[in-house]
Amino acid sequence: NGAYMYADYNSRWQKPGDENYTNIPGLIYPADSNRDNIYLYSDALVEKADNIHLKDIRLDYTFPVKSGFPFKNLNIFTYIDNVSILWRANHYHLDPDYPTAIPTVRTIAFGLKAGL
């Protein structure tokens, strides 16, 4: 049964007394999918999703207009997307936006905008 291929497998109930410190069921043979589903769909596997996520940052600077300057305005900027999770409540370092997958990559863009 593939349900036991999770990180909590080593913390499962294995001998009398383990029920005092774990709520992960023991491995039985033959496997009983109904019994496994009780654990799989229980709130024992629910993690807190509270987080502070810095999603994007844009920094720019507009140069002051000076006489003799070939542009009416000139602006340089940088933009960073998917910056970082600053804090999360769960103890497994899960990203609540991507709990079972690899998060999107951080992107950085630089630009120059000039008006003639």
C-alpha positions as CSV (number, residue, x, y, z in Angstrom):
1,N,0.0,0.0,0.0
2,G,1.5,3.3,-1.1
3,A,-0.1,5.2,1.8
4,Y,2.9,4.3,4.0
5,M,5.5,6.1,1.8
6,Y,5.2,9.3,3.8
7,A,7.7,11.1,6.0
8,D,5.7,10.1,9.1
9,Y,6.2,6.4,8.5
10,N,9.1,6.2,11.0
11,S,6.9,7.8,13.7
12,R,4.1,5.2,13.4
13,W,2.7,3.1,16.2
14,Q,5.0,0.0,16.4
15,K,4.8,-1.4,20.0
16,P,2.5,-1.1,23.0
17,G,3.0,2.3,24.6
18,D,3.6,4.1,21.3
19,E,0.1,5.4,21.5
20,N,1.2,7.7,24.2
21,Y,3.3,9.8,21.8
22,T,2.1,9.2,18.3
23,N,-1.2,9.3,16.5
24,I,0.2,7.7,13.3
25,P,-1.3,4.2,12.9
26,G,0.9,1.1,12.8
27,L,1.5,-1.0,9.7
28,I,-0.7,-4.1,9.5
29,Y,-0.7,-7.0,7.1
30,P,-2.7,-7.4,5.1
31,A,-3.3,-3.7,4.5
32,D,-6.8,-2.4,5.0
33,S,-7.5,0.6,2.7
34,N,-10.5,1.7,4.8
35,R,-8.4,1.8,7.9
36,D,-5.7,3.7,6.1
37,N,-8.2,6.2,4.7
38,I,-9.4,7.1,8.2
39,Y,-5.9,8.4,9.0
40,L,-5.3,9.8,5.5
41,Y,-8.4,12.0,5.6
42,S,-8.3,12.8,9.3
43,D,-7.4,16.2,10.8
44,A,-4.1,14.6,12.1
45,L,-2.6,15.5,8.8
46,V,-3.9,19.1,8.6
47,E,-1.2,21.7,9.1
48,K,-1.6,25.4,9.9
49,A,-1.3,27.6,6.8
50,D,-0.7,30.9,8.5
51,N,2.1,32.7,6.8
52,I,3.6,36.1,5.8
53,H,4.7,35.9,2.2
54,L,6.6,38.7,0.5
55,K,5.2,38.3,-3.0
56,D,6.7,41.1,-5.1
57,I,8.8,44.2,-4.8
58,R,9.3,47.0,-7.3
59,L,12.0,49.6,-6.9
60,D,12.3,52.5,-9.3
61,Y,14.0,55.9,-9.6
62,T,13.0,58.7,-11.9
63,F,15.9,61.0,-12.8
64,P,15.1,64.8,-12.5
65,V,14.6,66.6,-15.8
66,K,17.5,68.9,-16.6
67,S,17.9,71.3,-19.5
68,G,20.0,69.9,-22.3
69,F,19.0,66.4,-21.3
70,P,18.0,64.3,-24.4
71,F,15.0,62.8,-22.6
72,K,11.8,64.3,-21.2
73,N,12.0,61.7,-18.5
74,L,14.1,58.7,-17.6
75,N,13.2,56.0,-15.2
76,I,15.1,52.9,-14.2
77,F,13.5,50.0,-12.2
78,T,13.8,46.5,-10.9
79,Y,11.0,44.1,-10.1
80,I,11.3,40.9,-8.1
81,D,8.5,38.3,-8.0
82,N,8.0,35.5,-5.5
83,V,10.5,37.0,-3.1
84,S,10.2,34.8,0.0
85,I,8.1,33.4,2.8
86,L,9.1,35.5,5.8
87,W,7.2,33.4,8.4
88,R,5.1,30.3,8.4
89,A,3.2,28.6,11.3
90,N,3.8,24.9,10.3
91,H,6.8,23.0,11.5
92,Y,7.5,21.2,8.2
93,H,8.5,24.3,6.2
94,L,5.6,23.8,3.8
95,D,4.6,26.7,1.5
96,P,0.8,27.0,1.9
97,D,0.6,28.1,-1.7
98,Y,2.4,25.0,-3.0
99,P,1.9,22.3,-0.3
100,T,2.7,19.3,-2.5
101,A,4.7,20.8,-5.3
102,I,7.8,22.9,-6.1
103,P,7.0,26.6,-5.8
104,T,7.4,28.9,-8.7
105,V,10.8,30.3,-9.3
106,R,11.8,33.8,-8.2
107,T,12.1,36.2,-11.1
108,I,14.0,39.4,-11.3
109,A,13.5,42.0,-14.1
110,F,15.4,45.2,-14.7
111,G,14.2,48.0,-17.0
112,L,14.8,51.4,-18.4
113,K,12.0,53.7,-19.5
114,A,12.8,56.9,-21.4
115,G,10.4,59.5,-22.9
116,L,11.5,61.6,-25.8
